[in-house]
Amino acid sequence: MASKAASTVSKYGKLWGRGYESFPPKLRRILSVSGKGDHATTYLQGLVTSDLFSEPKAPREEDSESLRALEGLVSSSSSSLNVDGGSGGLEEPMEQEVPVQFTSKMRSTCFLDHRGRILTDALLWKRSLDGEPVNTANNDNAATTTEYLIDVPGDAADALLAHLKQHKLRRSKVTLKDRSDEFSIHAVYGTLNAEGAPPGYLAAMDPRHPSLGMRVLSVGPQAVSKDEGATKEETGRGDFAEDEVGNDRQSSSPSQPQTRPERELRQKTFETLMNNHFPPAPGTYRVLRTLSGIAEGSELATRTALECNLEFLNAISFSKGCYLGQELTARSQFTGVVRKRIVPVMVVGTEMEVLRPWVMASVIQEMGLEGGLDKILGDFGAGEDGEKGKTKLELGGYVPPPLPKISSAGAGGIVAIMMGSVPTTASSTTAESETSNPQGGENVEEDEEQDLEAKQREEELQKMRLAGESLQKELAELAEPGASIVDKRDGKTIGKIVAPPAPGTTVLLAQMRLDRLGLLGDKDKW
């Protein structure tokens, strides 16, 4: 069974399971922009797509009825495997709704170049270095030093720092720094509570969507353990010591002890703090953002903001004043025509049975809404007496969209099933059998039948594991960024791969033509 935290729901859908991870500098870095009063805010206001002088909006909520209906369809499609829903909680009943709190101290944003093309996305933290309350409106105290910490993908940090320096005028009273070695960046999954962070930490729910977890920055001196901060004396021969892999390295001074980097100390302290509550889950963020269709850093470079769904990720304000690259973004929004977008693409083998939500979506795209629903009700809605309408009643009046809308946890459960990486219920069934019949002298035939069924389920899952591993290896060779996705029916290119599959999955990011997905020209479909 999935943990309680994994099946917690809100108006944003079901959450991922409990866990945490820390990001090394190659994945996430921290840049700093600071200045007295509103100098830092005014400087960044002209460079980012979000409005720093107003409160950020909460992410767009999902229709709870549509989420409930689609989760039920996916569960019924996968029930034949008789697997435990722990990976994504697909078979878990929806729990009570949990409120989600967002903070104005953190927001999603984007930096554009002079052509209106994306330089990188970022998460923007705002804090006061003087201990004063942080104001998001344009009323920063002139005597207060305000600092913005830019949480940026590692592969785009150097380009962004150069961009910031390029647009810093001599009279600009702001200070730019790379503080990646001073602070540590973390994510916590399976919770909606970001309140009450310990001293030395900044915490907030991800402003793009709560399913991406709670973001945590370790910034204060209280977040470094004194034990972890102790220096490590050099050992070995003379002026040399031996590192972990057995290579000789020379110390900076024969008598001077070597200290560990501050970021590493903060990570160790955070791990010690979290291990009592959440298990480590490295690599989860990459899987989560891929399932959610979110590209980052260099994956976004040279694309337009609307093509990358940044308006849906709370990163763009269409009511703020001028900023660098605004013209192209505003024109795209005004015309209302975006012909391609980044979406998650789930690749399945030719022998894999396509799950019901995708079958329904394909029928609707091919036959239209009215004809598609008639076809769907005919195929899936007939009861034992042959009457139609059963599916319509189960959906509660919900009309399936041109593409399935499923939470990240639900999509993760589907991927786990396809990869055969979910546990069967065989072990629990055997345990129950042994408990109810400790002597083993009765119901022998029934036990043998259960063992046979369990063996068949395990064999089926083993076949899926082998097929999934083979498909992953094939995709690793073919699905490189920039590779084309071609429709074999007419030989036309319908998309380009943006990011390779997330580790352990066959889900990748691609920029697809919306007319081929049945999503062109209707904002309500998004």
N, C-alpha and C positions, 0 to 999 in steps of 0.2 A: 504494500500500500504506500501511496505517496505520503510524505509528511504533511502535517497540518499546514505548515507554512507554504508548501508547494501548491496547495489547493486553495489558498486564500484568494479571494476575488474582490474586485472593486468595479468601478465603472470603466476600467481600462482592461478588463479581462483577467485571466488566471495568471498567477505568478509562477516563475521558475522555482526550483527547489532551493533550500537554504545552502549558502556557501559564500565564500569571499575569495578575492584574488588581488594581488598587488601587481602594478604595472612597472616593468623596467623602463629605463630611459629610451630604449629603442622603440617602445610602443607609445609611451606618453611622456611629454615633457611640460615643464612649467616656465612660462615667460611672465615677467612682471612689468607693469606700467604703473608708476606712482607719481603723485604730485600733491601739492597743497590745494585745499579747497576743491573746486570742480575742474582743475586743470586736466587731470587724468581723464575724467569723464568727457570733457569737451574734445580732447584730443582723439579718443577712441570713437566718439559719436560719429565722426566723419569718415571712419574707416570700416565700421561694422554694419551689418544689415539689420541688427536689432536696435530698438530704441532704448538707450540707456537712461533717458529722462522720464520713463514711465514704468509702471509695474509690468512684469512679464505675465502673459496669460498662461493659464493651465493648459496642458495638452488636450487635444480633442478627445472627448469621451466616445466610447463605443456604445452602440445600441445593445443593451443587455439581452433583449429578446433574440436578436440575431446571433449573438455569441452563444447563447444557450442552445439555440436550434442547431447551429453548425457543429458545436461540440458533441451534441447528441448524434448527429449524422456520422461524424467521424468515429465515435465509439461503436456505433452499430456496424460500421464497415470493418472495424478491426476486431470485433468480438469473436469472430471465428477462430482467431489464433489463441484465444483463451490466455492472454498474457496479463501480467500485473501492470497497472498503469503508473508505476512509480516514476518512470522517466519523464512523463509529461502530465500525468494525472488525468488522462483522457476519460478513464472510467470512474473518476472521483465525482461525486455529486457536488454541484455548486454550493458553496457555503454562504453565510451571510455577507452582505456587502460591507467592505471596510473603507472608511474615508481615507483620502490621500491628501497629505499636506505638502505644498510646494513653498519654497522660500524665494524672496526677491533678491537674496544675496547671490544667487546662482542662476545663470540663464544660458540658453543655447544661442549661438551666433555664427556668423560666417564672414570671412574676409574676401573681397573681390579685387581684381586688378582694374586698371583703367578701362579695359574693354568690357567689363561686366562679367568676366569669366572668374570662376572660383579659384582662389589661391589655396584656401583650406577652411574647414569648419573648426569650431572650438567651443569649449565650455568656459564661461566667463564668471569667475568668482569676484565678489567685491567685499573688501573689508577695510576697517579703519586701523591704522598703525598706532593710533593714540588711545585706543581703548574706547573711543566714542561710538555711539550707535551709528549704524550705517544707514544712510538715506539714499533712496533710489530716485527721488524727485530731484529737480534742479535747485536744491537748497543746501548743498554741502557747506559745512562751516569752513570759512576761509582759513581758520587756524588749524584745521584737522588735515592730517595727511591721509589721503585715500589711495589704496592700492588695488589694482585689478590683477588677479592671477589668471593667466590664460592657460587652461588645460588643453593642450594641442597634440595631435598625433605626432609621434616622433619623426616620421619621415617628412613632415612638412614644417618642423619647428625652425630649422635654419633659414628656410625661405621666408617664413613669416617674420622672423627677427630682422632680417635684411629689409623686408617690406616696411616694418615699423620704423626702422632707422631712416629709411629713404624719405618718409613723410613726416619726420620730426624736424620742425623748423628751429632755427637758432634761438628764436624767442620763446619756443615752447618750454614751459616750466615743468617738464615731466622727465622722469628717469626710467630708462629701459634696462632690464637685466634678464639674464637667463639664470633662473633659480632651480634648475632641474636637479642639481646635486644637493640642494638644501632641503627640499620638500619631497614627500612621497605621496603617491596617488594610489587609491584603492577603490574597489567596488564591492558592495555587499548585496547578495541576492536573497529573495524569499522574505522580504520584509517591506512594509509600507511606512514604517516609523523612522523618521530621520531626526526626531527631536531629541534633545538632551545629550548632545555629543559631549564626550569627556573633554576636560581642559586640554588645549593644544590641538584640537581637531576641528575642522569644518566639515559639516555633513549636510547633504540635501538630496532629495529624490531627483533622479535624472529628469531634467526639464523637457526632454524630447518625448519620453514615455516611461512610466513607472516600471514596465517590464524589463527595462535595461538595468534596473537595480538602483541602489543608493550609492552616490558618489561620496568619497571621503578624502579629504586632504589632511595630511599631518604637517602642521606648520609651526606650532608653538614649542617652546622648550620643555613643556610638561609632557610632550608626546615622545620624549626620548628617555628610555630607561637608563638610570645611572649605571646599572650593572652592564647593560649593553654598550654603554659609552666608554667603558674602561678600555685603556689602550692595550694593545697586544705587543709584548716584548718580542723583539727579533731573536730567533734561535738559529743555530747552525754553525757554520765555519767562518770565523772572522767577520768580514763585512757582508757576508752573503747569508741568505736563508733559503729554504726550500718551500716552494708553493705546493698547492694541493695536488698538482699533476706531476710533481717531481722535478720541475725545472728550476735551476738556480736563478735567483734574482738578487740584485744588489740593493741594499737598503740605502735610504737617503743619507743616513748618518750612522756611524758605527755605534754610537752611544744613545742615539735618539730613538725612542719607541715609535712604532708605526700605528697611526690611528685609522679606524675604519671610516669610510665615507659616511656623511651624515644621513644621506638618503637610505643607505643600507641599514644604519642603526634604527631609523624610523620604521622601516619595513619590519625588522625583527621585533620591535616593540609592538607594532600593530598585530603581527601574527600571534604573539603571546597573548594579547588582549582578546583576539577573536577566537582562538582555538578552544576557549571554554564555552563558546556559544554557537559558532558556525564552522563547518569543515572547510578546509582549503579546496578551491575549485579552479585551478589555473586553466586558462583557455576558454572559460565559459563566456566571457564577454564577446569574443570573436564569433562564437556560435550564435549567441543571442542576437547580435546586431545583424548577422547574415540572415537569420530567420526572419528578422524584422525588416529586411530590405534597406539597411542603413549603410551607406558607404562613407568612408572617412579619409581625411588627409589627401595623399597623392591620388587616391582613387577618384577624387572629385575634381582634380586639377583640369583646368581649361573647359569644364562643363558649365552650364548655366544653373542658377540656383533652383529654378522650378523643375528642371530636368532631374534634379537630385532630391526632390520632395522636401526641400528645406522649409517651405511654407507650412508643411504638415508637421514638421519637427520643431515648430516654435522658434525658428531661427531668423525669420524675416518680418519686418514691420513695413506695411504699405502706407502708413500714416505719418512716419517721421519725415524730417527734412532731408536735404541732399546728403548723399554720401558717395564715396568712390565706387563707381560701377553701377550706380542706381538706374541709369537710363535703360539698359537692356532688361533688367529685372522688372522695372515698372512697365515697360512696353509689353513684355510677355504676359504680365498679369492683366493689363488693360485689354489686350486682344483676346485673352482667354484661350489661346490655342497653344497647347504643349503637345507635340506629336510623339515624343518619346520620353520615357522615364526609367529610372533605376528600380528594378523589382527583384525579389528573391526568386530564383528558379530552382525547383526541386527536380533532379534528374533521376529517373527510374529505369530499371532494366526492361528489356522487351518482354520478358516473361513475368514481370511483376503486374499484379492486378491493380488497376488504377482505382483509387478510393472514390467513394460515391460523390463527395462534393465536387471533385474535378470532372467526373462524368456528367454531373448535372450542369456544371458551368459550360462544358463543351457543347452539350445539347442546346443550351440557351443561346450561345454564340452562333451556332450553326443554323438554328431554326427560328430564332427570335424568341421573345418572352412568351407570347401566347402559345405559339406552337411548341416551344420548348417545354413549358409547363404541362401541356397535354401529353407530350411524350414521356416526361418524367413521371407524371401520375399514372400513366399506363404501365411503365416499367417497374416503378418502385412502390406505387400506391395501392395496388390491388391486394385486398385481403384474401382470406381463404375462400370466401364465397365469390371472388372475382370482381367485387365492386371496387370502384376507384374512390379516391378521396382520402384514404387513410394517411398518406404522407402529408397532405395538406392540413389535416387536423393535427398531426404531430408537429408540424412547423408552426402552428398557431397563427396562421395568416402571413407568416414571413415569406417573402419572395427571394429566392436565391439570386445573388449578384452574378455578373459575368465572370468573376473570379472568386474563389472561396475566401472568406474573411475568417481567419483562425488566429487565436492568440499564439504568442511565441511558445508557450508551454505546450499548447496543443500541437503545433507544428513540430516541436521537438519530440513529442511522443510518436508522431507519425514516422519521423526519421528513424527513431530508435526501433520501431517495429520493422521498418523496411531493412534496416541493417542487421536485424536479428539480435540486437543487443539488449533485449529486455528479458527478465527472468520469467520462466513459466510458473504456473501454480502447482507444478508437480510436487515440489518439495513440501509445500504446505499441505497438499492433499495426502501425501504419504504420512506426514507427521500426525495429521488428524486420524488417519486410519489406524496407526499404531497406538494412539492414545485411547481410541474407542475400543480397540480390540487387542489388549496387551498380551493375551495368551496366544493369539494368532491361530486359533483353532476353528474359528467360524468365519463365514463369508469369504472363504479362500478364493472362490471363483470371482467374486466381486473385486477383491484386491488385485487379482491377476489382470482383470479387465482394466482396472484403473492404471496399473503399471504399464499395460500395453498402450493405453491412450497417452500416458505421459511420455512414453518412449517415442511414440509417433510425433507428438508435439515437439519434442526436443530435436528429432531428426529434421522436422520441417524448419525449425529455427536455425539449425546448423546449415542447412542448404541456403537459407537467407543470408547468414553470416558470410558464407563463402562467396555468394553472388554479390553481396555488398562490398566485400573487400576487393573483388575483381573489378567492380564498377568504379570504386574509388581510385584504384591504380590507373585505370584507363582515363578517368577524368583528369588525374594529376598530370598526365602527359598532353592531353588535348585542350583542357580548359584554361588556357593562359590569357591574361588580360589582353584585350584587343582582338581575340579570336572571334570569328563570325558565327552566328547561329542562323542556320539556313532551313527554310521550310522545304522539305523534299517534294511536296505536292506541286510547287511551281518553281522551285529553285531560287527563290528570292531570299535575300538576307533580311531577317526580321529583328536582329538584335546583335549587340556586341558584348562580350564578356568584360565586366569591370573588375571583378575580384574572383580568384579561384575558390574552390569549395572550402568551407570551414573544415578544420581537422576532424576526421571521424565521421563526416557526413558527405552527402552528394548534393548539398545546397550551395549555390553560388549566386553572385550578384551579376546582373546583366542589364544593360540599357536596351529596352525593348520598344518596338513600334507599338503605340497604343491602339492603332487601328487593327492590328493582328491579335490584340487581347480583348477586343470588344469594349475598350474603355475610352475611346477618343470622343471628345466633345461633350462629356457629361461630368461635371464636377461632383455631382451627388454620388457617383460610383466610387469616388475616392473618400 
